[in-house]
């Protein structure tokens, strides 16, 4: 990873935006990557703005690497004020925003964020295809009504996958993703 990108990531995670659970969210999406063991959950709340249903606020929690946290922080800011459709139309690299292009070994970090966003915005579609081009292999999701009723913490999900969910299996670090 080049030095400039490292600096931008460091700057983003020094003051991460929109971290934490959100009570009364309209959508919740959780995605994990079994290769690196990272997991990210996103909460979305809508509001009505001049007759349009737009994203009022998005928050996240992550057991993720610095890149995933940086992208989630930027993405939750970026989607504010957008409709679900507008947010869903954002490409992986757009979610990474001011971080700029990510090296191939870090693209899956942004795809983790993208998967959680898609899951939170369209949970009924998320189990079928989180994103056609996504490499995120594990997806655990529930509609907000279900998720808030059960309301496991991200730590619960991380350590005790629900029945029917894909279990995250830790493997030795892959040298291509740890650089
Ligand atoms: Fe796997 Fe970043 S999310 S290394």
Backbone and ligand atoms as CSV (ligand in chain L), in Angstrom:
chain,resi,resn,atom,element,x,y,z
A,1,UNK,N,N,0.865,-1.196,0.000
A,1,UNK,CA,C,0.000,0.000,0.000
A,1,UNK,C,C,0.898,1.241,0.000
A,2,UNK,N,N,0.547,2.234,-0.840
A,2,UNK,CA,C,1.430,3.386,-0.901
A,2,UNK,C,C,1.247,4.314,0.302
A,3,UNK,N,N,2.256,5.130,0.502
A,3,UNK,CA,C,2.316,5.954,1.716
A,3,UNK,C,C,1.176,6.973,1.795
A,4,UNK,N,N,0.827,7.543,0.643
A,4,UNK,CA,C,-0.258,8.537,0.618
A,4,UNK,C,C,-1.576,7.915,1.051
A,5,UNK,N,N,-1.841,6.741,0.528
A,5,UNK,CA,C,-3.086,6.054,0.888
A,5,UNK,C,C,-3.084,5.723,2.373
A,6,UNK,N,N,-1.948,5.243,2.870
A,6,UNK,CA,C,-1.852,4.946,4.307
A,6,UNK,C,C,-2.158,6.189,5.132
A,7,UNK,N,N,-1.641,7.324,4.680
A,7,UNK,CA,C,-1.892,8.582,5.415
A,7,UNK,C,C,-3.368,8.927,5.400
A,8,UNK,N,N,-4.009,8.768,4.240
A,8,UNK,CA,C,-5.439,9.104,4.138
A,8,UNK,C,C,-6.281,8.163,5.005
A,9,UNK,N,N,-5.899,6.895,5.015
A,9,UNK,CA,C,-6.632,5.938,5.853
A,9,UNK,C,C,-6.445,6.288,7.325
A,10,UNK,N,N,-5.219,6.601,7.677
A,10,UNK,CA,C,-4.946,6.959,9.081
A,10,UNK,C,C,-5.751,8.183,9.491
A,11,UNK,N,N,-5.800,9.164,8.588
A,11,UNK,CA,C,-6.557,10.390,8.890
A,11,UNK,C,C,-8.037,10.075,9.086
A,12,UNK,N,N,-8.551,9.176,8.251
A,12,UNK,CA,C,-9.987,8.846,8.343
A,12,UNK,C,C,-10.296,8.102,9.632
A,13,UNK,N,N,-9.395,7.237,10.069
A,13,UNK,CA,C,-9.722,6.443,11.269
A,13,UNK,C,C,-9.332,7.157,12.560
A,14,UNK,N,N,-8.612,8.268,12.436
A,14,UNK,CA,C,-8.320,9.049,13.640
A,14,UNK,C,C,-9.594,9.635,14.221
A,15,UNK,N,N,-10.516,9.967,13.330
A,15,UNK,CA,C,-11.784,10.543,13.771
A,15,UNK,C,C,-12.925,9.905,12.976
A,16,UNK,N,N,-13.161,8.610,13.218
A,16,UNK,CA,C,-14.181,7.933,12.405
A,16,UNK,C,C,-15.570,8.501,12.676
A,17,UNK,N,N,-16.328,8.647,11.621
A,17,UNK,CA,C,-17.673,9.221,11.731
A,17,UNK,C,C,-18.708,8.102,11.826
A,18,UNK,N,N,-19.767,8.399,12.548
A,18,UNK,CA,C,-20.962,7.534,12.552
A,18,UNK,C,C,-20.705,6.118,13.050
A,19,UNK,N,N,-19.934,6.013,14.102
A,19,UNK,CA,C,-19.657,4.702,14.681
A,19,UNK,C,C,-20.697,4.392,15.751
A,20,UNK,N,N,-21.216,3.185,15.734
A,20,UNK,CA,C,-22.089,2.751,16.825
A,20,UNK,C,C,-23.416,2.214,16.348
A,21,UNK,N,N,-24.103,1.560,17.275
A,21,UNK,CA,C,-25.423,1.018,16.965
A,21,UNK,C,C,-26.422,2.165,16.850
A,22,UNK,N,N,-27.515,1.917,16.134
A,22,UNK,CA,C,-28.556,2.935,16.002
A,22,UNK,C,C,-29.893,2.318,16.431
A,23,UNK,N,N,-30.495,2.930,17.411
A,23,UNK,CA,C,-31.818,2.466,17.842
A,23,UNK,C,C,-32.851,2.894,16.804
A,24,UNK,N,N,-33.803,2.032,16.530
A,24,UNK,CA,C,-34.897,2.386,15.629
A,24,UNK,C,C,-34.496,2.528,14.182
A,25,UNK,N,N,-33.438,1.810,13.784
A,25,UNK,CA,C,-32.999,1.900,12.383
A,25,UNK,C,C,-34.063,1.297,11.460
A,26,UNK,N,N,-34.115,1.812,10.238
A,26,UNK,CA,C,-35.048,1.263,9.234
A,26,UNK,C,C,-34.439,0.070,8.512
A,27,UNK,N,N,-33.120,-0.012,8.497
A,27,UNK,CA,C,-32.457,-1.125,7.828
A,27,UNK,C,C,-31.156,-1.454,8.529
A,28,UNK,N,N,-30.862,-2.742,8.599
A,28,UNK,CA,C,-29.616,-3.190,9.217
A,28,UNK,C,C,-29.002,-4.250,8.309
A,29,UNK,N,N,-27.739,-4.105,8.021
A,29,UNK,CA,C,-27.072,-5.105,7.193
A,29,UNK,C,C,-25.753,-5.507,7.806
A,30,UNK,N,N,-25.486,-6.797,7.799
A,30,UNK,CA,C,-24.238,-7.303,8.363
A,30,UNK,C,C,-23.547,-8.196,7.344
A,31,UNK,N,N,-22.283,-7.959,7.172
A,31,UNK,CA,C,-21.526,-8.745,6.201
A,31,UNK,C,C,-20.206,-9.164,6.828
A,32,UNK,N,N,-19.794,-10.365,6.516
A,32,UNK,CA,C,-18.495,-10.823,6.981
A,32,UNK,C,C,-17.690,-11.371,5.833
A,33,UNK,N,N,-16.399,-11.343,6.002
A,33,UNK,CA,C,-15.514,-11.922,5.000
A,33,UNK,C,C,-14.749,-13.069,5.644
A,34,UNK,N,N,-15.021,-14.273,5.190
A,34,UNK,CA,C,-14.412,-15.436,5.840
A,34,UNK,C,C,-12.915,-15.534,5.563
A,35,UNK,N,N,-12.453,-14.855,4.530
A,35,UNK,CA,C,-11.021,-14.925,4.232
A,35,UNK,C,C,-10.194,-14.221,5.290
A,36,UNK,N,N,-10.631,-12.985,5.619
A,36,UNK,CA,C,-9.822,-12.211,6.563
A,36,UNK,C,C,-10.470,-12.145,7.939
A,37,UNK,N,N,-11.707,-12.655,8.078
A,37,UNK,CA,C,-12.356,-12.670,9.385
A,37,UNK,C,C,-12.970,-11.352,9.786
A,38,UNK,N,N,-13.002,-10.378,8.875
A,38,UNK,CA,C,-13.578,-9.074,9.205
A,38,UNK,C,C,-15.096,-9.150,9.146
A,39,UNK,N,N,-15.751,-8.258,9.903
A,39,UNK,CA,C,-17.206,-8.234,9.927
A,39,UNK,C,C,-17.649,-6.785,10.090
A,40,UNK,N,N,-18.700,-6.432,9.391
A,40,UNK,CA,C,-19.156,-5.046,9.440
A,40,UNK,C,C,-20.677,-5.001,9.426
A,41,UNK,N,N,-21.236,-4.189,10.285
A,41,UNK,CA,C,-22.698,-4.012,10.328
A,41,UNK,C,C,-23.024,-2.534,10.116
A,42,UNK,N,N,-24.075,-2.301,9.344
A,42,UNK,CA,C,-24.482,-0.924,9.075
A,42,UNK,C,C,-25.954,-0.736,9.410
A,43,UNK,N,N,-26.263,0.405,9.983
A,43,UNK,CA,C,-27.632,0.776,10.321
A,43,UNK,C,C,-28.009,1.992,9.476
A,44,UNK,N,N,-29.239,2.005,8.975
A,44,UNK,CA,C,-29.701,3.113,8.135
A,44,UNK,C,C,-31.029,3.642,8.667
A,45,UNK,N,N,-31.149,4.939,8.710
A,45,UNK,CA,C,-32.419,5.568,9.100
A,45,UNK,C,C,-32.821,6.545,7.992
A,46,UNK,N,N,-34.083,6.461,7.581
A,46,UNK,CA,C,-34.572,7.349,6.523
A,46,UNK,C,C,-35.353,8.517,7.126
A,47,UNK,N,N,-35.510,9.531,6.315
A,47,UNK,CA,C,-36.398,10.625,6.671
A,47,UNK,C,C,-37.082,11.106,5.392
A,48,UNK,N,N,-38.153,11.838,5.583
A,48,UNK,CA,C,-38.841,12.403,4.432
A,48,UNK,C,C,-38.302,13.815,4.193
A,49,UNK,N,N,-37.896,14.085,2.960
A,49,UNK,CA,C,-37.369,15.408,2.634
A,49,UNK,C,C,-38.017,15.872,1.333
A,50,UNK,N,N,-38.894,16.821,1.458
A,50,UNK,CA,C,-39.618,17.332,0.290
A,50,UNK,C,C,-40.270,16.216,-0.522
A,51,UNK,N,N,-40.892,15.282,0.181
A,51,UNK,CA,C,-41.589,14.194,-0.505
A,51,UNK,C,C,-40.690,13.061,-0.952
A,52,UNK,N,N,-39.393,13.156,-0.695
A,52,UNK,CA,C,-38.456,12.069,-1.046
A,52,UNK,C,C,-38.025,11.364,0.228
A,53,UNK,N,N,-37.939,10.050,0.129
A,53,UNK,CA,C,-37.443,9.278,1.270
A,53,UNK,C,C,-35.923,9.181,1.131
A,54,UNK,N,N,-35.226,9.899,1.983
A,54,UNK,CA,C,-33.762,9.931,1.863
A,54,UNK,C,C,-33.120,9.424,3.159
A,55,UNK,N,N,-31.862,9.076,3.037
A,55,UNK,CA,C,-31.126,8.567,4.201
A,55,UNK,C,C,-30.817,9.738,5.128
A,56,UNK,N,N,-31.329,9.627,6.327
A,56,UNK,CA,C,-31.092,10.663,7.318
A,56,UNK,C,C,-29.737,10.441,7.978
A,57,UNK,N,N,-29.473,9.165,8.275
A,57,UNK,CA,C,-28.259,8.862,9.018
A,57,UNK,C,C,-27.888,7.401,8.799
A,58,UNK,N,N,-26.614,7.141,8.776
A,58,UNK,CA,C,-26.137,5.751,8.716
A,58,UNK,C,C,-25.011,5.606,9.722
A,59,UNK,N,N,-25.003,4.485,10.433
A,59,UNK,CA,C,-23.918,4.226,11.378
A,59,UNK,C,C,-23.369,2.828,11.118
A,60,UNK,N,N,-22.226,2.541,11.715
A,60,UNK,CA,C,-21.631,1.217,11.509
A,60,UNK,C,C,-20.842,0.777,12.728
A,61,UNK,N,N,-20.677,-0.515,12.803
A,61,UNK,CA,C,-19.722,-1.116,13.734
A,61,UNK,C,C,-18.896,-2.095,12.928
A,62,UNK,N,N,-17.661,-2.278,13.333
A,62,UNK,CA,C,-16.801,-3.137,12.522
A,62,UNK,C,C,-15.797,-3.890,13.356
A,63,UNK,N,N,-15.661,-5.173,13.044
A,63,UNK,CA,C,-14.464,-5.890,13.425
A,63,UNK,C,C,-13.686,-5.980,12.131
A,64,UNK,N,N,-13.172,-4.870,11.732
A,64,UNK,CA,C,-12.551,-4.838,10.419
A,64,UNK,C,C,-11.191,-4.185,10.476
A,65,UNK,N,N,-10.541,-4.231,9.358
A,65,UNK,CA,C,-9.235,-3.611,9.257
A,65,UNK,C,C,-9.419,-2.097,9.159
A,66,UNK,N,N,-8.307,-1.400,9.185
A,66,UNK,CA,C,-8.356,0.065,9.135
A,66,UNK,C,C,-9.003,0.558,7.845
A,67,UNK,N,N,-8.741,-0.120,6.746
A,67,UNK,CA,C,-9.318,0.315,5.470
A,67,UNK,C,C,-10.836,0.203,5.502
A,68,UNK,N,N,-11.343,-0.904,6.025
A,68,UNK,CA,C,-12.796,-1.082,6.086
A,68,UNK,C,C,-13.432,-0.008,6.972
A,69,UNK,N,N,-12.783,0.298,8.075
A,69,UNK,CA,C,-13.315,1.327,8.982
A,69,UNK,C,C,-13.290,2.691,8.298
A,70,UNK,N,N,-12.186,2.988,7.619
A,70,UNK,CA,C,-12.079,4.275,6.928
A,70,UNK,C,C,-13.148,4.398,5.847
A,71,UNK,N,N,-13.337,3.343,5.069
A,71,UNK,CA,C,-14.341,3.394,3.993
A,71,UNK,C,C,-15.746,3.519,4.596
A,72,UNK,N,N,-16.009,2.771,5.661
A,72,UNK,CA,C,-17.342,2.834,6.284
A,72,UNK,C,C,-17.610,4.242,6.819
A,73,UNK,N,N,-16.597,4.834,7.401
A,73,UNK,CA,C,-16.745,6.196,7.928
A,73,UNK,C,C,-17.092,7.168,6.793
A,74,UNK,N,N,-16.348,7.076,5.700
A,74,UNK,CA,C,-16.587,7.973,4.566
A,74,UNK,C,C,-17.924,7.671,3.897
A,75,UNK,N,N,-18.223,6.389,3.753
A,75,UNK,CA,C,-19.450,6.002,3.042
A,75,UNK,C,C,-20.696,6.429,3.809
A,76,UNK,N,N,-20.663,6.315,5.132
A,76,UNK,CA,C,-21.848,6.701,5.915
A,76,UNK,C,C,-22.102,8.206,5.822
A,77,UNK,N,N,-21.051,8.961,5.579
A,77,UNK,CA,C,-21.228,10.404,5.348
A,77,UNK,C,C,-21.749,10.652,3.931
A,78,UNK,N,N,-21.173,9.917,2.990
A,78,UNK,CA,C,-21.482,10.108,1.572
A,78,UNK,C,C,-22.959,9.837,1.255
A,79,UNK,N,N,-23.544,8.841,1.903
A,79,UNK,CA,C,-24.907,8.443,1.525
A,79,UNK,C,C,-25.981,9.284,2.204
A,80,UNK,N,N,-25.585,10.127,3.121
A,80,UNK,CA,C,-26.565,10.966,3.812
A,80,UNK,C,C,-27.273,11.878,2.800
A,81,UNK,N,N,-28.595,11.897,2.854
A,81,UNK,CA,C,-29.358,12.750,1.945
A,81,UNK,C,C,-29.681,12.091,0.618
A,82,UNK,N,N,-29.160,10.881,0.401
A,82,UNK,CA,C,-29.459,10.170,-0.850
A,82,UNK,C,C,-30.646,9.227,-0.655
A,83,UNK,N,N,-31.358,8.967,-1.735
A,83,UNK,CA,C,-32.403,7.943,-1.682
A,83,UNK,C,C,-31.713,6.575,-1.658
A,84,UNK,N,N,-32.474,5.543,-1.319
A,84,UNK,CA,C,-31.904,4.190,-1.308
A,84,UNK,C,C,-31.356,3.858,-2.692
A,85,UNK,N,N,-32.112,4.239,-3.725
A,85,UNK,CA,C,-31.693,3.942,-5.089
A,85,UNK,C,C,-30.378,4.637,-5.424
A,86,UNK,N,N,-30.288,5.902,-5.038
A,86,UNK,CA,C,-29.041,6.640,-5.302
A,86,UNK,C,C,-27.868,6.003,-4.558
A,87,UNK,N,N,-28.108,5.609,-3.319
A,87,UNK,CA,C,-27.024,4.990,-2.535
A,87,UNK,C,C,-26.622,3.648,-3.134
A,88,UNK,N,N,-27.632,2.895,-3.590
A,88,UNK,CA,C,-27.343,1.585,-4.175
A,88,UNK,C,C,-26.586,1.702,-5.501
A,89,UNK,N,N,-26.731,2.841,-6.148
A,89,UNK,CA,C,-26.066,2.993,-7.450
A,89,UNK,C,C,-24.588,3.380,-7.297
A,90,UNK,N,N,-24.160,3.657,-6.067
A,90,UNK,CA,C,-22.752,4.030,-5.868
A,90,UNK,C,C,-21.856,2.811,-6.071
A,91,UNK,N,N,-20.767,3.043,-6.758
A,91,UNK,CA,C,-19.834,1.943,-7.002
A,91,UNK,C,C,-18.861,1.821,-5.822
A,92,UNK,N,N,-18.214,0.682,-5.754
A,92,UNK,CA,C,-17.278,0.420,-4.643
A,92,UNK,C,C,-16.279,1.563,-4.492
A,93,UNK,N,N,-15.701,1.989,-5.608
A,93,UNK,CA,C,-14.657,3.003,-5.523
A,93,UNK,C,C,-15.227,4.359,-5.112
A,94,UNK,N,N,-16.513,4.574,-5.408
A,94,UNK,CA,C,-17.133,5.836,-4.977
A,94,UNK,C,C,-17.337,5.840,-3.463
A,95,UNK,N,N,-17.647,4.678,-2.911
A,95,UNK,CA,C,-17.823,4.594,-1.464
A,95,UNK,C,C,-16.511,4.890,-0.746
A,96,UNK,N,N,-15.407,4.516,-1.371
A,96,UNK,CA,C,-14.104,4.774,-0.755
A,96,UNK,C,C,-13.770,6.257,-0.773
A,97,UNK,N,N,-14.523,7.016,-1.570
A,97,UNK,CA,C,-14.444,8.476,-1.573
A,97,UNK,C,C,-13.032,9.016,-1.651
A,98,UNK,N,N,-12.708,9.889,-0.719
A,98,UNK,CA,C,-11.450,10.615,-0.801
A,98,UNK,C,C,-10.218,9.747,-0.519
A,99,UNK,N,N,-10.451,8.491,-0.156
A,99,UNK,CA,C,-9.283,7.613,0.010
A,99,UNK,C,C,-8.596,7.408,-1.332
A,100,UNK,N,N,-9.405,7.533,-2.399
A,100,UNK,CA,C,-8.849,7.330,-3.728
A,100,UNK,C,C,-8.803,5.853,-4.052
A,101,UNK,N,N,-8.203,5.518,-5.198
A,101,UNK,CA,C,-8.172,4.120,-5.627
A,101,UNK,C,C,-7.475,3.242,-4.588
A,102,UNK,N,N,-8.087,2.093,-4.330
A,102,UNK,CA,C,-7.489,1.150,-3.379
A,102,UNK,C,C,-6.696,0.101,-4.147
A,103,UNK,N,N,-5.608,-0.389,-3.554
A,103,UNK,CA,C,-4.858,-1.464,-4.225
A,103,UNK,C,C,-5.711,-2.730,-4.267
A,104,UNK,N,N,-5.454,-3.616,-5.206
A,104,UNK,CA,C,-6.278,-4.828,-5.363
A,104,UNK,C,C,-6.495,-5.585,-4.057
A,105,UNK,N,N,-5.462,-5.660,-3.218
A,105,UNK,CA,C,-5.595,-6.454,-1.984
A,105,UNK,C,C,-6.512,-5.791,-0.962
A,106,UNK,N,N,-6.874,-4.510,-1.205
A,106,UNK,CA,C,-7.738,-3.801,-0.255
A,106,UNK,C,C,-9.133,-3.524,-0.812
A,107,UNK,N,N,-9.374,-3.927,-2.032
A,107,UNK,CA,C,-10.694,-3.672,-2.613
A,107,UNK,C,C,-11.783,-4.423,-1.847
A,108,UNK,N,N,-11.458,-5.620,-1.369
A,108,UNK,CA,C,-12.486,-6.375,-0.635
A,108,UNK,C,C,-12.897,-5.649,0.654
A,109,UNK,N,N,-12.026,-4.785,1.182
A,109,UNK,CA,C,-12.368,-4.030,2.400
A,109,UNK,C,C,-13.520,-3.073,2.080
A,110,UNK,N,N,-13.432,-2.412,0.924
A,110,UNK,CA,C,-14.512,-1.509,0.507
A,110,UNK,C,C,-15.751,-2.316,0.125
A,111,UNK,N,N,-15.525,-3.502,-0.419
A,111,UNK,CA,C,-16.676,-4.354,-0.787
A,111,UNK,C,C,-17.417,-4.847,0.448
A,112,UNK,N,N,-16.702,-4.949,1.555
A,112,UNK,CA,C,-17.359,-5.318,2.811
A,112,UNK,C,C,-18.371,-4.228,3.195
A,113,UNK,N,N,-17.941,-2.982,3.051
A,113,UNK,CA,C,-18.821,-1.845,3.352
A,113,UNK,C,C,-19.982,-1.825,2.360
A,114,UNK,N,N,-19.667,-2.018,1.112
A,114,UNK,CA,C,-20.693,-2.021,0.074
A,114,UNK,C,C,-21.726,-3.117,0.339
A,115,UNK,N,N,-21.256,-4.287,0.736
A,115,UNK,CA,C,-22.173,-5.389,1.030
A,115,UNK,C,C,-23.092,-5.070,2.185
A,116,UNK,N,N,-22.550,-4.469,3.237
A,116,UNK,CA,C,-23.375,-4.111,4.402
A,116,UNK,C,C,-24.392,-3.048,4.029
A,117,UNK,N,N,-23.962,-2.099,3.194
A,117,UNK,CA,C,-24.875,-1.041,2.751
A,117,UNK,C,C,-26.016,-1.637,1.933
A,118,UNK,N,N,-25.681,-2.501,1.008
A,118,UNK,CA,C,-26.714,-3.126,0.167
A,118,UNK,C,C,-27.649,-3.976,1.009
A,119,UNK,N,N,-27.090,-4.656,1.962
A,119,UNK,CA,C,-27.898,-5.492,2.843
A,119,UNK,C,C,-28.857,-4.638,3.677
A,120,UNK,N,N,-28.371,-3.505,4.155
A,120,UNK,CA,C,-29.210,-2.628,4.987
A,120,UNK,C,C,-30.299,-1.955,4.159
A,121,UNK,N,N,-29.988,-1.675,2.901
A,121,UNK,CA,C,-30.950,-0.962,2.051
A,121,UNK,C,C,-31.932,-1.897,1.374
A,122,UNK,N,N,-31.508,-3.099,1.109
A,122,UNK,CA,C,-32.376,-4.027,0.396
A,122,UNK,C,C,-32.215,-5.420,0.961
A,123,UNK,N,N,-32.585,-5.606,2.235
A,123,UNK,CA,C,-32.333,-6.902,2.870
A,123,UNK,C,C,-32.990,-8.067,2.152
A,124,UNK,N,N,-34.127,-7.804,1.471
A,124,UNK,CA,C,-34.809,-8.918,0.807
A,124,UNK,C,C,-34.004,-9.438,-0.378
A,125,UNK,N,N,-33.115,-8.575,-0.908
A,125,UNK,CA,C,-32.293,-9.002,-2.042
A,125,UNK,C,C,-30.914,-9.476,-1.620
A,126,UNK,N,N,-30.559,-9.147,-0.390
A,126,UNK,CA,C,-29.163,-9.296,-0.004
A,126,UNK,C,C,-28.705,-10.742,0.035
A,127,UNK,N,N,-29.582,-11.662,0.428
A,127,UNK,CA,C,-29.126,-13.044,0.520
A,127,UNK,C,C,-28.925,-13.646,-0.862
A,128,UNK,N,N,-29.643,-13.099,-1.847
A,128,UNK,CA,C,-29.481,-13.634,-3.197
A,128,UNK,C,C,-28.172,-13.139,-3.803
A,129,UNK,N,N,-28.034,-11.834,-3.873
A,129,UNK,CA,C,-26.811,-11.264,-4.416
A,129,UNK,C,C,-26.516,-9.960,-3.703
A,130,UNK,N,N,-25.480,-9.966,-2.917
A,130,UNK,CA,C,-25.093,-8.725,-2.248
A,130,UNK,C,C,-24.676,-7.710,-3.302
A,131,UNK,N,N,-23.961,-8.147,-4.256
A,131,UNK,CA,C,-23.522,-7.317,-5.372
A,131,UNK,C,C,-22.951,-8.275,-6.397
A,132,UNK,N,N,-23.375,-8.151,-7.625
A,132,UNK,CA,C,-22.914,-9.106,-8.616
A,132,UNK,C,C,-21.399,-9.192,-8.688
A,133,UNK,N,N,-20.736,-8.053,-8.495
A,133,UNK,CA,C,-19.290,-8.069,-8.654
A,133,UNK,C,C,-18.568,-8.221,-7.323
A,134,UNK,N,N,-19.356,-8.383,-6.243
A,134,UNK,CA,C,-18.729,-8.395,-4.930
A,134,UNK,C,C,-17.998,-9.693,-4.667
A,135,UNK,N,N,-16.850,-9.570,-4.006
A,135,UNK,CA,C,-16.116,-10.765,-3.618
A,135,UNK,C,C,-16.417,-11.133,-2.175
A,136,UNK,N,N,-17.316,-10.391,-1.532
A,136,UNK,CA,C,-17.631,-10.691,-0.138
A,136,UNK,C,C,-18.397,-12.005,-0.091
A,137,UNK,N,N,-17.838,-13.019,0.526
A,137,UNK,CA,C,-18.434,-14.332,0.398
A,137,UNK,C,C,-19.484,-14.664,1.447
A,138,UNK,N,N,-19.568,-13.944,2.532
A,138,UNK,CA,C,-20.472,-14.311,3.609
A,138,UNK,C,C,-21.413,-13.159,3.884
A,139,UNK,N,N,-22.687,-13.473,3.960
A,139,UNK,CA,C,-23.650,-12.406,4.178
A,139,UNK,C,C,-24.694,-12.878,5.173
A,140,UNK,N,N,-24.829,-12.136,6.262
A,140,UNK,CA,C,-25.825,-12.450,7.278
A,140,UNK,C,C,-26.685,-11.216,7.423
A,141,UNK,N,N,-27.979,-11.344,7.201
A,141,UNK,CA,C,-28.798,-10.146,7.221
A,141,UNK,C,C,-30.190,-10.450,7.734
A,142,UNK,N,N,-30.871,-9.410,8.162
A,142,UNK,CA,C,-32.265,-9.546,8.579
A,142,UNK,C,C,-32.936,-8.206,8.397
A,143,UNK,N,N,-34.242,-8.193,8.057
A,143,UNK,CA,C,-34.948,-6.931,7.998
A,143,UNK,C,C,-34.868,-6.239,9.346
A,144,UNK,N,N,-34.965,-4.923,9.348
A,144,UNK,CA,C,-34.814,-4.166,10.591
A,144,UNK,C,C,-35.773,-4.655,11.660
A,145,UNK,N,N,-37.013,-5.007,11.260
A,145,UNK,CA,C,-38.001,-5.414,12.248
A,145,UNK,C,C,-37.537,-6.667,12.982
A,146,UNK,N,N,-36.945,-7.588,12.222
A,146,UNK,CA,C,-36.456,-8.827,12.816
A,146,UNK,C,C,-35.174,-8.557,13.586
A,147,UNK,N,N,-34.291,-7.820,12.934
A,147,UNK,CA,C,-32.981,-7.605,13.538
A,147,UNK,C,C,-33.086,-6.835,14.844
A,148,UNK,N,N,-33.964,-5.830,14.895
A,148,UNK,CA,C,-34.033,-5.061,16.120
A,148,UNK,C,C,-34.728,-5.848,17.210
A,149,UNK,N,N,-35.626,-6.786,16.801
A,149,UNK,CA,C,-36.279,-7.604,17.812
A,149,UNK,C,C,-35.250,-8.536,18.445
A,150,UNK,N,N,-34.445,-9.179,17.601
A,150,UNK,CA,C,-33.442,-10.088,18.123
A,150,UNK,C,C,-32.264,-9.298,18.677
A,151,UNK,N,N,-31.895,-8.253,17.959
A,151,UNK,CA,C,-30.853,-7.309,18.325
A,151,UNK,C,C,-29.599,-7.905,18.939
A,152,UNK,N,N,-29.004,-8.890,18.277
A,152,UNK,CA,C,-27.714,-9.323,18.793
A,152,UNK,C,C,-26.697,-8.227,18.526
A,153,UNK,N,N,-25.745,-8.121,19.383
A,153,UNK,CA,C,-24.705,-7.153,19.105
A,153,UNK,C,C,-23.828,-7.701,17.998
A,154,UNK,N,N,-23.009,-6.850,17.438
A,154,UNK,CA,C,-22.098,-7.336,16.399
A,154,UNK,C,C,-21.152,-8.356,16.998
A,155,UNK,N,N,-20.799,-8.172,18.250
A,155,UNK,CA,C,-19.919,-9.135,18.913
A,155,UNK,C,C,-20.604,-10.491,19.016
A,156,UNK,N,N,-21.921,-10.487,19.314
A,156,UNK,CA,C,-22.664,-11.748,19.355
A,156,UNK,C,C,-22.579,-12.444,18.000
A,157,UNK,N,N,-22.827,-11.648,16.962
A,157,UNK,CA,C,-22.812,-12.215,15.614
A,157,UNK,C,C,-21.438,-12.757,15.262
A,158,UNK,N,N,-20.452,-12.073,15.774
A,158,UNK,CA,C,-19.073,-12.419,15.452
A,158,UNK,C,C,-18.684,-13.726,16.127
A,159,UNK,N,N,-19.131,-13.888,17.359
A,159,UNK,CA,C,-18.701,-15.049,18.119
A,159,UNK,C,C,-19.702,-16.194,18.056
A,160,UNK,N,N,-21.005,-15.838,17.897
A,160,UNK,CA,C,-22.032,-16.889,17.896
A,160,UNK,C,C,-22.944,-16.706,16.698
A,161,UNK,N,N,-22.565,-17.157,15.537
A,161,UNK,CA,C,-23.434,-17.002,14.368
A,161,UNK,C,C,-24.781,-17.659,14.604
A,162,UNK,N,N,-25.851,-16.998,14.150
A,162,UNK,CA,C,-27.177,-17.561,14.324
A,162,UNK,C,C,-27.339,-18.803,13.455
A,163,UNK,N,N,-28.264,-19.647,13.877
A,163,UNK,CA,C,-28.527,-20.837,13.106
A,163,UNK,C,C,-28.952,-20.431,11.698
A,164,UNK,N,N,-28.409,-21.073,10.731
A,164,UNK,CA,C,-28.776,-20.734,9.360
A,164,UNK,C,C,-27.826,-19.723,8.751
A,165,UNK,N,N,-27.098,-19.005,9.599
A,165,UNK,CA,C,-26.151,-18.043,9.059
A,165,UNK,C,C,-24.865,-18.781,8.700
A,166,UNK,N,N,-24.092,-18.151,7.878
A,166,UNK,CA,C,-22.825,-18.775,7.498
A,166,UNK,C,C,-21.818,-18.517,8.599
A,167,UNK,N,N,-21.187,-19.573,9.039
A,167,UNK,CA,C,-20.225,-19.429,10.124
A,167,UNK,C,C,-18.915,-18.871,9.579
A,168,UNK,N,N,-18.338,-17.975,10.328
A,168,UNK,CA,C,-17.054,-17.423,9.911
A,168,UNK,C,C,-15.949,-18.302,10.472
A,169,UNK,N,N,-15.122,-18.783,9.599
A,169,UNK,CA,C,-14.033,-19.660,10.007
A,169,UNK,C,C,-12.736,-18.906,9.833
A,170,UNK,N,N,-11.968,-18.858,10.878
A,170,UNK,CA,C,-10.698,-18.144,10.801
A,170,UNK,C,C,-9.633,-19.026,10.168
A,171,UNK,N,N,-8.875,-18.405,9.320
A,171,UNK,CA,C,-7.783,-19.119,8.681
A,171,UNK,C,C,-6.497,-18.378,8.996
A,172,UNK,N,N,-5.375,-18.998,8.755
A,172,UNK,CA,C,-4.122,-18.265,8.918
A,172,UNK,C,C,-4.136,-17.069,7.972
A,173,UNK,N,N,-3.507,-15.958,8.360
A,173,UNK,CA,C,-3.526,-14.772,7.502
A,173,UNK,C,C,-3.032,-15.072,6.099
A,174,UNK,N,N,-3.715,-14.459,5.145
A,174,UNK,CA,C,-3.299,-14.574,3.754
A,174,UNK,C,C,-2.288,-13.465,3.479
A,175,UNK,N,N,-1.092,-13.799,3.101
A,175,UNK,CA,C,-0.048,-12.767,2.916
A,175,UNK,C,C,-0.489,-11.661,1.965
A,176,UNK,N,N,-1.357,-11.964,1.005
A,176,UNK,CA,C,-1.754,-10.945,0.034
A,176,UNK,C,C,-2.724,-9.940,0.626
A,177,UNK,N,N,-3.325,-10.220,1.802
A,177,UNK,CA,C,-4.247,-9.278,2.403
A,177,UNK,C,C,-3.711,-8.655,3.665
A,178,UNK,N,N,-2.507,-8.997,4.052
A,178,UNK,CA,C,-1.988,-8.450,5.304
A,178,UNK,C,C,-0.908,-7.402,5.078
A,179,UNK,N,N,-0.565,-7.152,3.833
A,179,UNK,CA,C,0.493,-6.173,3.574
A,179,UNK,C,C,-0.006,-4.773,3.864
L,1,LIG,FE1,FE,-10.347,-7.856,5.096
L,1,LIG,FE2,FE,-9.774,-5.266,5.195
L,1,LIG,S1,S,-11.726,-6.190,5.318
L,1,LIG,S2,S,-8.359,-6.919,5.247
